[in-house]
Amino acid sequence: MIRTKIFEKYKGVSLTLKATIWYTICNMLQKMTAFLIIPFLTRILTVSDYGLYSVFLSWADIVEIFATMRIYSNGYVAGLVKNVDDQDRYTCSVQFVSIFITASCFLIFFLFSGKISRLIQVDSKYIYFMFLSFLATSSIGIWSSRQRACNRYKLMVLVTLLYSVLAPIVSVLGAYLSSNGLESVIIIRVLAQFIISVPFFMMNVAGTNKSVVLRYCKEALTYNIPLIPYYLSMVVLNCSDRIMIKSIVGETEAGIYSVAYSLSMSMAVFVGALNLSLQPWVFNKLKVKSADGFHKAMNLAILFIAVLNMCVLMVSPELIRIAASEKYLEAIWTMPPIVGSLLIVFVYQQFLNIHFYYGENRIVFTASIVAAGLNLVLNAIFIRMFGYIAAGYTTLVSYIVIAVLYYISMKRISENRKIEYKDYFDISFIFHVITIFGCSALIVVLLYPYPWIRYIIVMIIAISVIVMQKYILNFVKRAGLFKKVN
């Protein structure tokens, strides 16, 4: 009976909301896999090898900024919305630019492979596989972004299962059966993802309407080059902690911190998925200059992220015991600031969507550099003073600074574009949610020794959501997503 009612409600909603639901599920599957394989990796690999593996992933994230320029991300989605009548040629052009960028960066690495390998302390053979993964990431990313922009979500589920779920699982099995677990988990995962990505590369470039347009290529490069500092700063904020902990404290501590960081970042599943799912809807709202239901939808999304983050904090000691083991338990003290950072990230991502749509990317440059530089300085000072636990708090401070800077620049863009930002964002509501979350997180830390109290609070939150479901649904309806539009 309940399932029938849910199905009937689902059939009645708009294509936009259906797509949003499935894109969120797809992104959750993609991100959750990284979280779910942690218990296996921490048992197959030694703590030191797991630390090296996390450092490899950190450097891969950094190098990918230059090797792909994330050309498949925000700029491509905005371009699809603006060039709705010429998406085939636009897609082919972006794929061509992506291959050119990756090949150029690979040539630089090939010429200086020895020096680069020694500098970042990653074996050259693993860096070769990095570039193979970049080709796969770009091809799948371009295809996936187009599905989001066009509300084509059905095939997305299957692709996500193949690319983001099957490949990591196969790599773990390979590591379990191999005598060299670290090598196997990297090589098998990359090869599986590359093989899966080949058909989607062909979809992006093949067809009678597919051709390279130099104007689109130039637009893609012009749009994305100023975003390199932004993407790099985000990676620095996400990855520099582990790299600096390994350098200042040791590989073992980097491994312990990585487990806590990965568990905390399990909430990035919802943050990233929700933002990516909402982004095409946001861009279309900005295209027609309509703020109808916008800030109400944002309020609901921010509250949703805050509640989920709080639930993770409530059970973080148990998460670490399940996902890893007792030897990683002391890392729970880094989880509150990292999880809190994700709420800040989701908020400023909404401010950034204004930047991305209007192409105001140069403004992002200064804010990104300031935040990344601040994070590096704070890490260098406080990791030495207080150990690896300090890294979580330096990350939180850096995210707060960057959120304030993006808010200020978003206001200026709104004024220049003659739109009223208060119609899009309820700043008072956002501020109160963040403040209440921060105070609650401090209380949760004090309750870590008392699991039953924490479980009761989680149950109260869950019951409250169930009781308030009608209010939540009405909130979504007022955002206009329940209108039957195909």
PyMOL commands that set and color helices and strands:
alter all, ss='L'
color gray80, all
select helices_A, chain A and resi 2-12+15-36+38-44+47-68+74-82+87-111+113-120+124-149+154-177+181-205+214-248+251-287+294-314+316-323+326-358+362-386+390-416+421-423+427-446+451-467+469-478
alter helices_A, ss='H'
color red, helices_A
deselect
rebuild
show_as cartoon
